[in-house]
Amino acid sequence: MSAETSPLSAAATHARSYRTHAGLPSLAGLASFPQAVEPGLSVEESVRRLKVHHYAWKRVHQVLLARLTSEPIYELKMAFSLHAHIAAEHVAAIRARVGEMREPPLGLDRIPHPGLELLFDEIRQAPTTEEFLIGLYELVLPALQDAMQRHRREAHPVADQPTIRMLRFALLEAEDLIDYGGRAVSALVGAEARAAAVPGVAVLVQSLVAAGGLDGVAPKGELPARRHSAVPFRYDGVPRRDVRFPDPYNMGVNAEVFLYDPAMPADGKVLMMYYKRLREIDVPEMMASIIAETPDKPWGYYRDMTRQLWDEARHAMLGEVGFVAAGVDWPEHVRVNFTWSLGLNTQLTPKERHAVLYFIEQGLMPKTGKRHEWEVAISSRNPLAATIQDFDWADEVLHARVGRDWYVSDMPSPHEAVAYGDRCWSKVLMGWEQWRQSGLTGHANWWTGLYHEHCERNGITPDPRAAAFDVSYQSVRADLRDLSASA
């Protein structure tokens, strides 16, 4: 039978002349009939490609969290938090779709090809931030974008519409990630760094070719030898900060004592809350360690925990926004510490860290916690502060639910869950005097300079009580356990 007289050719010819009622869009607007008479991908092939997309998004999530804590650049910590959250959401969406397509058991934990495993292992262990950014944002995410676009084009527009819809949203956010990565590479990767990354990137390209691309449809090549990942990966839980955090051991200003003192002025309390929000950089640094070092959980665990991690990163950025709105140069005047994430990551197990996180969250729910901060913001008549605290409080309610679902559910009782968190928190040693004697910090009272700068820029007469505030965490030892860097 010639091509001109084949059933498909005849169907296409008829479809081109087919007319809908009153010229209405055909097939609910999903496709024209000439498009719909093409067979598209089978269920088997669509699922096979979805499984590769799933693996790619899952590994994107993993490599981002593997690098977040040890990445010193603040903006990248925040972006990695967002991008890991986005990746976790797309993993969840793909898992749900595959489960709808005759696929029990799903087989989603299988590695689609050794080349893809090598690809992501090499990116995770890239020796520099620059090479990591090039590998993830210039190579892998564009390759994933291409694979998903091809899948969307080749899937049947009606029969496989749920897959196409899911891919549409994934492609929108993949574009956002690629755009951010391109700008980050332009800002951070110079000619020297790019030249140094060439051998490592060559291994990534060869790995991708060996797998036939990020959907496995291209001809496959030979698997290259491991380079950076020849040495087994070890998670680095020690937080690192850039030059805007020159005194990360500083515990010289007890924010909670100031905030809960009814004698202190509302504008000063708002400023202190901005500090508390920005200090939440600690939480993604710590939560990344829990997620990275807790294997074999249902994907719902990783999705929910990464959502909380991203929320905490948003809170830190909202503190930054608050300082900008107040006209304050926070890197000049504020000393944001990392002692909480450092202590938990280096002294506790992942389960113990989660226990401490839940214990602190329980303390944030009563009136002396998030509601109090929101009420302070309302009383200050500062609309931005009110918005920040309104959503901060709402997020913490969600986080309490995450804690109940994934921590409390593994404990004998809710009471024991809180008590265990209390015991774990008591184990964490804060080396106040040790850090001072070793020259890591003088625990300087940076608050006075910050408060005077704020008052001067905003035409406010300094309140003498706020200006004289000089209470450290060491001087009020009982408050050390209430250090809510995870607020």
VEXDREN-2710 file (C-alpha; in Angstrom, 1 decimal):
% VEXDREN-2710
k/r/px/py/pz
1/MET/0.0/0.0/0.0
2/SER/1.4/3.4/-1.0
3/ALA/1.8/6.2/1.5
4/GLU/-0.9/8.1/-0.3
5/THR/-3.5/5.3/0.3
6/SER/-2.4/4.2/3.8
7/PRO/-5.1/4.4/6.5
8/LEU/-3.2/7.2/8.3
9/SER/-2.9/9.2/5.1
10/ALA/-6.6/8.8/4.4
11/ALA/-7.4/9.8/7.9
12/ALA/-5.3/12.9/7.7
13/THR/-6.9/13.9/4.4
14/HIS/-10.4/13.4/5.9
15/ALA/-9.4/15.3/9.1
16/ARG/-8.3/18.3/7.1
17/SER/-11.7/18.7/5.6
18/TYR/-13.7/17.9/8.8
19/ARG/-15.7/20.7/10.2
20/THR/-17.1/21.2/13.7
21/HIS/-20.4/22.7/14.6
22/ALA/-20.5/26.4/13.9
23/GLY/-16.8/26.5/13.5
24/LEU/-16.3/25.8/17.3
25/PRO/-12.8/24.7/18.5
26/SER/-12.4/21.0/18.0
27/LEU/-11.7/18.5/20.8
28/ALA/-12.2/21.0/23.7
29/GLY/-9.5/23.2/22.2
30/LEU/-6.8/20.6/22.8
31/ALA/-5.9/19.9/19.2
32/SER/-7.1/20.0/15.6
33/PHE/-8.3/16.8/14.0
34/PRO/-5.2/16.6/11.7
35/GLN/-3.2/16.6/14.9
36/ALA/-5.4/14.2/16.7
37/VAL/-5.5/11.5/14.0
38/GLU/-1.8/11.0/14.5
39/PRO/-1.3/8.1/16.9
40/GLY/1.2/9.8/19.3
41/LEU/3.2/7.9/22.0
42/SER/2.0/4.7/23.5
43/VAL/1.3/4.4/27.2
44/GLU/4.5/2.3/27.5
45/GLU/6.7/4.9/25.8
46/SER/5.0/7.9/27.6
47/VAL/5.6/6.2/30.9
48/ARG/9.2/5.3/30.0
49/ARG/9.9/8.9/29.3
50/LEU/8.1/10.1/32.5
51/LYS/10.3/7.8/34.5
52/VAL/13.4/9.5/33.1
53/HIS/12.0/12.9/33.8
54/HIS/11.2/11.7/37.3
55/TYR/14.8/10.6/37.8
56/ALA/16.2/13.9/36.5
57/TRP/14.0/16.1/38.7
58/LYS/14.7/13.8/41.7
59/ARG/18.4/14.2/41.2
60/VAL/18.1/17.9/40.7
61/HIS/16.4/18.1/44.1
62/GLN/19.2/16.0/45.6
63/VAL/22.2/17.8/44.2
64/LEU/20.8/21.2/45.2
65/LEU/20.3/20.1/48.8
66/ALA/23.6/18.4/48.9
67/ARG/25.3/21.8/48.1
68/LEU/23.0/24.2/50.0
69/THR/24.6/24.2/53.5
70/SER/28.2/24.4/52.3
71/GLU/27.5/27.1/49.6
72/PRO/28.6/30.4/51.1
73/ILE/26.8/32.8/48.8
74/TYR/23.5/33.8/50.4
75/GLU/21.6/34.4/47.2
76/LEU/22.5/30.9/45.9
77/LYS/21.4/29.3/49.2
78/MET/18.0/31.0/48.7
79/ALA/17.8/30.0/45.0
80/PHE/18.8/26.4/45.8
81/SER/16.0/26.3/48.4
82/LEU/13.4/27.4/45.9
83/HIS/14.7/25.2/43.0
84/ALA/14.8/22.1/45.3
85/HIS/11.2/22.8/46.3
86/ILE/10.1/23.2/42.6
87/ALA/11.9/19.9/41.7
88/ALA/10.3/18.1/44.6
89/GLU/6.8/19.2/43.4
90/HIS/7.5/18.0/39.9
91/VAL/8.7/14.6/41.2
92/ALA/5.5/14.3/43.1
93/ALA/3.4/15.2/40.1
94/ILE/5.2/12.7/37.8
95/ARG/4.8/9.9/40.4
96/ALA/1.1/10.5/40.6
97/ARG/0.7/10.5/36.8
98/VAL/2.8/7.3/36.3
99/GLY/0.6/5.7/39.0
100/GLU/-2.5/6.4/36.7
101/MET/-1.0/4.6/33.7
102/ARG/-1.2/0.9/34.5
103/GLU/2.1/1.0/36.4
104/PRO/1.8/-0.7/39.8
105/PRO/4.4/-1.3/41.0
106/LEU/5.7/2.0/39.7
107/GLY/9.4/1.1/39.4
108/LEU/10.3/4.7/40.0
109/ASP/13.4/3.9/42.1
110/ARG/15.2/2.3/39.2
111/ILE/18.1/4.2/37.6
112/PRO/17.1/4.7/33.9
113/HIS/20.7/4.5/32.7
114/PRO/24.2/4.5/34.3
115/GLY/25.1/7.6/32.3
116/LEU/22.4/9.6/34.1
117/GLU/23.6/8.4/37.5
118/LEU/27.1/9.4/36.6
119/LEU/25.9/12.8/35.3
120/PHE/24.3/13.8/38.5
121/ASP/27.0/12.3/40.7
122/GLU/29.6/14.4/38.9
123/ILE/27.5/17.6/39.3
124/ARG/26.9/16.9/43.0
125/GLN/30.7/16.6/43.6
126/ALA/31.8/19.5/41.3
127/PRO/34.8/21.1/43.1
128/THR/33.6/24.7/42.7
129/THR/30.4/26.6/42.7
130/GLU/31.1/27.8/39.2
131/GLU/31.4/24.3/37.8
132/PHE/28.3/23.2/39.7
133/LEU/26.3/26.1/38.2
134/ILE/27.5/25.4/34.7
135/GLY/26.7/21.7/34.9
136/LEU/23.3/22.1/36.4
137/TYR/22.0/25.2/34.8
138/GLU/23.7/25.3/31.4
139/LEU/23.7/21.6/30.6
140/VAL/21.3/19.4/32.7
141/LEU/18.3/21.7/33.0
142/PRO/18.3/22.7/29.3
143/ALA/18.6/19.0/28.4
144/LEU/15.6/18.2/30.6
145/GLN/13.7/21.0/29.1
146/ASP/14.4/19.7/25.6
147/ALA/13.3/16.2/26.6
148/MET/10.0/17.4/28.2
149/GLN/9.3/19.6/25.1
150/ARG/9.8/16.6/22.8
151/HIS/7.5/14.5/25.1
152/ARG/4.9/17.1/25.0
153/ARG/5.0/17.4/21.2
154/GLU/4.9/13.7/20.6
155/ALA/2.3/12.7/23.1
156/HIS/-1.3/12.3/21.8
157/PRO/-3.0/15.6/22.6
158/VAL/-6.3/14.0/23.7
159/ALA/-5.4/10.5/24.9
160/ASP/-2.5/11.7/27.0
161/GLN/-3.8/15.1/27.9
162/PRO/-3.0/14.7/31.7
163/THR/0.6/14.1/30.9
164/ILE/0.8/17.1/28.5
165/ARG/-0.8/19.3/31.1
166/MET/1.7/18.2/33.7
167/LEU/4.6/18.8/31.3
168/ARG/3.3/22.2/30.5
169/PHE/3.7/23.3/34.2
170/ALA/7.0/21.6/34.5
171/LEU/8.3/23.4/31.4
172/LEU/7.2/26.8/32.7
173/GLU/9.2/26.3/35.9
174/ALA/12.2/24.7/34.1
175/GLU/12.4/27.9/32.1
176/ASP/12.4/29.9/35.3
177/LEU/15.3/27.8/36.7
178/ILE/17.3/28.1/33.5
179/ASP/16.8/31.8/33.4
180/TYR/18.0/32.2/37.0
181/GLY/20.9/29.9/36.3
182/GLY/21.9/31.8/33.2
183/ARG/22.0/35.1/35.2
184/ALA/23.9/33.4/38.0
185/VAL/26.5/32.0/35.6
186/SER/26.9/35.4/34.0
187/ALA/27.5/37.1/37.3
188/LEU/29.8/34.5/38.9
189/VAL/31.6/32.6/36.2
190/GLY/34.6/34.3/34.6
191/ALA/36.8/33.1/31.8
192/GLU/39.3/31.5/34.1
193/ALA/36.6/29.6/36.0
194/ARG/35.0/28.4/32.8
195/ALA/38.3/27.2/31.4
196/ALA/39.0/25.3/34.6
197/ALA/35.6/23.6/34.4
198/VAL/36.1/22.3/30.8
199/PRO/37.4/18.8/31.7
200/GLY/34.6/18.2/34.2
201/VAL/31.9/19.5/31.9
202/ALA/33.3/17.2/29.2
203/VAL/32.5/14.2/31.5
204/LEU/29.0/15.5/31.9
205/VAL/28.4/15.8/28.2
206/GLN/29.8/12.3/27.6
207/SER/27.5/10.9/30.4
208/LEU/24.5/12.6/28.8
209/VAL/25.4/11.2/25.4
210/ALA/25.9/7.8/26.8
211/ALA/22.3/7.8/28.2
212/GLY/20.8/9.0/24.9
213/GLY/19.9/12.3/26.4
214/LEU/17.5/13.0/29.3
215/ASP/14.7/11.0/27.6
216/GLY/16.9/8.2/26.2
217/VAL/15.7/8.6/22.6
218/ALA/19.0/9.7/21.0
219/PRO/21.7/7.2/20.0
220/LYS/23.7/6.1/23.0
221/GLY/27.5/6.5/23.4
222/GLU/30.1/5.0/25.6
223/LEU/30.1/5.7/29.4
224/PRO/33.1/7.9/30.4
225/ALA/35.2/7.3/33.5
226/ARG/34.3/9.0/36.8
227/ARG/36.2/12.2/37.6
228/HIS/35.0/14.1/40.6
229/SER/32.7/11.2/41.8
230/ALA/35.5/8.7/41.7
231/VAL/35.7/9.3/45.5
232/PRO/32.5/8.4/47.3
233/PHE/30.2/11.4/48.2
234/ARG/30.2/12.7/51.8
235/TYR/27.6/15.3/52.8
236/ASP/29.2/18.5/54.2
237/GLY/26.9/19.8/57.0
238/VAL/29.2/22.6/58.1
239/PRO/27.4/25.9/57.1
240/ARG/29.4/28.5/55.2
241/ARG/28.6/32.1/54.7
242/ASP/30.0/34.9/52.4
243/VAL/31.7/38.1/53.3
244/ARG/28.5/39.8/54.4
245/PHE/28.5/37.5/57.4
246/PRO/31.8/38.5/59.0
247/ASP/30.9/37.4/62.6
248/PRO/28.8/34.2/62.3
249/TYR/29.6/33.0/65.8
250/ASN/28.2/36.3/67.3
251/MET/25.6/35.7/70.1
252/GLY/25.9/39.2/71.6
253/VAL/22.3/40.3/71.1
254/ASN/19.4/38.4/72.6
255/ALA/16.6/39.1/70.3
256/GLU/13.9/37.4/72.3
257/VAL/14.6/39.4/75.5
258/PHE/14.2/42.6/73.6
259/LEU/11.1/41.4/71.7
260/TYR/9.2/40.2/74.8
261/ASP/10.0/43.3/76.9
262/PRO/6.8/45.4/77.0
263/ALA/8.9/48.5/77.7
264/MET/10.7/48.4/74.3
265/PRO/9.3/50.5/71.5
266/ALA/7.3/48.9/68.6
267/ASP/9.6/50.2/65.9
268/GLY/12.6/48.7/67.6
269/LYS/10.8/45.4/67.9
270/VAL/10.0/45.4/64.2
271/LEU/13.7/45.9/63.5
272/MET/14.6/43.0/65.8
273/MET/12.0/40.8/64.0
274/TYR/13.6/41.6/60.7
275/TYR/16.8/40.3/62.3
276/LYS/15.1/37.2/63.5
277/ARG/13.7/36.6/60.0
278/LEU/17.0/37.1/58.3
279/ARG/18.6/34.8/60.8
280/GLU/16.4/32.0/59.5
281/ILE/19.1/31.3/56.9
282/ASP/20.1/28.8/59.6
283/VAL/17.0/26.7/59.0
284/PRO/17.5/25.7/55.3
285/GLU/21.1/25.0/56.2
286/MET/20.0/22.6/58.9
287/MET/16.9/21.1/57.1
288/ALA/19.0/20.3/54.0
289/SER/21.1/18.1/56.3
290/ILE/18.0/16.2/57.6
291/ILE/16.7/15.6/54.1
292/ALA/20.1/14.7/52.6
293/GLU/20.9/12.3/55.4
294/THR/17.5/10.6/55.7
295/PRO/17.1/7.9/53.0
296/ASP/14.3/5.6/52.1
297/LYS/11.3/7.7/53.1
298/PRO/8.1/8.1/51.0
299/TRP/8.4/10.9/48.6
300/GLY/5.7/12.8/50.5
301/TYR/8.3/13.2/53.3
302/TYR/10.9/14.9/51.0
303/ARG/8.2/17.0/49.3
304/ASP/6.8/18.3/52.6
305/MET/10.2/18.8/54.3
306/THR/11.5/20.7/51.2
307/ARG/8.4/22.9/51.2
308/GLN/9.2/23.8/54.8
309/LEU/12.9/24.4/53.9
310/TRP/11.8/26.8/51.2
311/ASP/9.3/28.6/53.5
312/GLU/12.2/29.2/56.0
313/ALA/14.3/30.6/53.1
314/ARG/11.5/32.9/52.2
315/HIS/11.3/34.1/55.8
316/ALA/15.0/35.0/55.7
317/MET/14.5/36.9/52.4
318/LEU/11.6/38.8/54.0
319/GLY/13.9/39.9/56.8
320/GLU/16.2/41.2/54.1
321/VAL/13.3/43.0/52.5
322/GLY/12.4/44.5/55.9
323/PHE/15.9/46.0/56.3
324/VAL/15.8/47.4/52.8
325/ALA/12.5/49.0/53.5
326/ALA/13.9/50.5/56.7
327/GLY/16.8/52.0/54.8
328/VAL/19.3/49.9/56.8
329/ASP/22.5/48.4/55.3
330/TRP/22.2/45.1/57.1
331/PRO/25.6/43.7/56.1
332/GLU/27.2/46.7/57.7
333/HIS/25.2/46.7/60.9
334/VAL/23.8/43.2/61.6
335/ARG/25.8/40.2/62.7
336/VAL/23.8/37.1/61.6
337/ASN/25.1/34.0/63.2
338/PHE/25.1/30.3/62.1
339/THR/25.6/28.8/65.5
340/TRP/22.2/27.0/65.5
341/SER/22.7/25.1/62.2
342/LEU/26.4/24.5/63.1
343/GLY/25.5/23.0/66.4
344/LEU/22.7/20.8/65.2
345/ASN/24.5/19.6/62.0
346/THR/27.7/18.7/63.8
347/GLN/26.4/17.4/67.1
348/LEU/23.1/15.6/66.4
349/THR/21.7/12.8/64.2
350/PRO/19.2/13.7/61.5
351/LYS/16.3/12.4/63.7
352/GLU/17.6/14.5/66.7
353/ARG/17.7/17.6/64.5
354/HIS/14.1/17.0/63.4
355/ALA/13.2/16.5/67.0
356/VAL/14.7/19.9/67.9
357/LEU/13.0/21.6/65.0
358/TYR/9.6/20.2/66.1
359/PHE/10.3/21.2/69.7
360/ILE/11.1/24.8/68.8
361/GLU/8.1/25.0/66.5
362/GLN/5.8/24.0/69.4
363/GLY/7.2/26.9/71.4
364/LEU/6.3/29.3/68.5
365/MET/2.6/28.5/68.4
366/PRO/1.5/29.9/71.8
367/LYS/0.8/33.6/72.3
368/THR/4.4/34.3/73.2
369/GLY/5.5/33.0/69.8
370/LYS/4.2/33.8/66.3
371/ARG/0.9/35.4/67.4
372/HIS/2.9/37.8/69.6
373/GLU/5.2/38.8/66.7
374/TRP/2.2/39.4/64.5
375/GLU/0.5/41.5/67.2
376/VAL/3.7/43.5/67.6
377/ALA/3.8/44.2/63.9
378/ILE/0.2/45.3/63.9
379/SER/0.7/47.6/66.8
380/SER/3.7/49.2/65.1
381/ARG/1.5/50.4/62.2
382/ASN/4.0/49.1/59.8
383/PRO/2.1/47.4/56.9
384/LEU/5.1/45.5/55.6
385/ALA/6.0/44.1/59.0
386/ALA/2.4/43.1/59.5
387/THR/2.4/41.2/56.1
388/ILE/5.7/39.5/56.9
389/GLN/4.5/38.3/60.3
390/ASP/1.1/37.4/59.1
391/PHE/2.5/34.9/56.5
392/ASP/5.3/33.8/58.8
393/TRP/2.7/32.8/61.4
394/ALA/0.6/31.0/58.7
395/ASP/3.7/29.1/57.5
396/GLU/4.6/27.9/61.0
397/VAL/1.1/26.4/61.4
398/LEU/1.8/24.4/58.2
399/HIS/5.2/23.4/59.6
400/ALA/3.6/22.1/62.7
401/ARG/1.5/19.8/60.6
402/VAL/4.6/18.6/58.7
403/GLY/6.2/17.8/62.0
404/ARG/3.2/15.8/63.1
405/ASP/3.0/13.9/59.9
406/TRP/6.7/13.0/59.6
407/TYR/8.2/13.2/63.1
408/VAL/5.5/12.8/65.7
409/SER/4.0/9.8/63.8
410/ASP/7.2/7.9/64.4
411/MET/7.2/8.6/68.2
412/PRO/5.4/6.7/70.9
413/SER/3.2/9.8/71.7
414/PRO/3.0/13.5/71.0
415/HIS/4.2/14.1/74.6
416/GLU/7.3/12.0/74.0
417/ALA/7.9/13.7/70.7
418/VAL/8.1/17.1/72.5
419/ALA/10.1/15.7/75.4
420/TYR/12.6/14.0/73.1
421/GLY/13.1/17.2/71.2
422/ASP/13.7/19.0/74.5
423/ARG/16.4/16.5/75.5
424/CYS/18.1/16.7/72.1
425/TRP/18.1/20.5/72.2
426/SER/19.7/20.3/75.6
427/LYS/22.6/18.2/74.1
428/VAL/23.7/21.0/71.8
429/LEU/26.7/22.8/73.2
430/MET/27.1/26.5/72.3
431/GLY/30.8/27.4/72.8
432/TRP/30.3/31.0/73.8
433/GLU/33.5/31.4/75.8
434/GLN/35.5/29.0/73.5
435/TRP/34.6/31.0/70.4
436/ARG/35.5/34.3/72.2
437/GLN/38.9/33.0/73.4
438/SER/39.8/31.5/70.0
439/GLY/39.2/34.9/68.4
440/LEU/36.2/33.7/66.2
441/THR/34.0/36.4/67.7
442/GLY/33.9/39.0/70.4
443/HIS/30.2/38.7/70.7
444/ALA/30.0/42.5/70.0
445/ASN/26.7/44.3/70.7
446/TRP/25.9/45.3/67.1
447/TRP/22.3/46.3/68.1
448/THR/23.2/49.9/69.2
449/GLY/24.7/50.8/65.8
450/LEU/21.8/49.2/63.9
451/TYR/19.2/51.0/66.0
452/HIS/20.8/54.5/65.7
453/GLU/21.2/54.0/62.0
454/HIS/17.5/53.1/61.6
455/CYS/16.4/56.1/63.7
456/GLU/18.7/58.5/61.8
457/ARG/17.5/57.4/58.4
458/ASN/13.9/57.5/59.3
459/GLY/13.8/60.7/61.3
460/ILE/13.0/58.9/64.6
461/THR/14.1/60.1/68.0
462/PRO/15.9/57.1/69.6
463/ASP/14.2/55.5/72.5
464/PRO/16.8/55.6/75.4
465/ARG/15.7/52.1/76.6
466/ALA/16.1/50.6/73.1
467/ALA/19.4/52.4/72.5
468/ALA/20.8/51.1/75.7
469/PHE/19.9/47.5/75.2
470/ASP/22.8/45.2/75.9
471/VAL/21.7/41.7/76.7
472/SER/23.5/38.7/75.2
473/TYR/22.5/35.1/75.0
474/GLN/25.3/34.3/77.5
475/SER/24.1/36.8/80.1
476/VAL/20.6/35.2/80.0
477/ARG/21.6/31.6/80.0
478/ALA/18.1/30.3/80.4
479/ASP/17.2/31.8/77.0
480/LEU/19.9/29.9/75.1
481/ARG/17.4/27.0/74.6
482/ASP/14.9/29.5/73.2
483/LEU/17.3/30.7/70.6
484/SER/14.9/30.6/67.7
485/ALA/17.2/30.8/64.7
486/SER/14.6/28.3/63.4
487/ALA/11.8/30.7/64.1
END
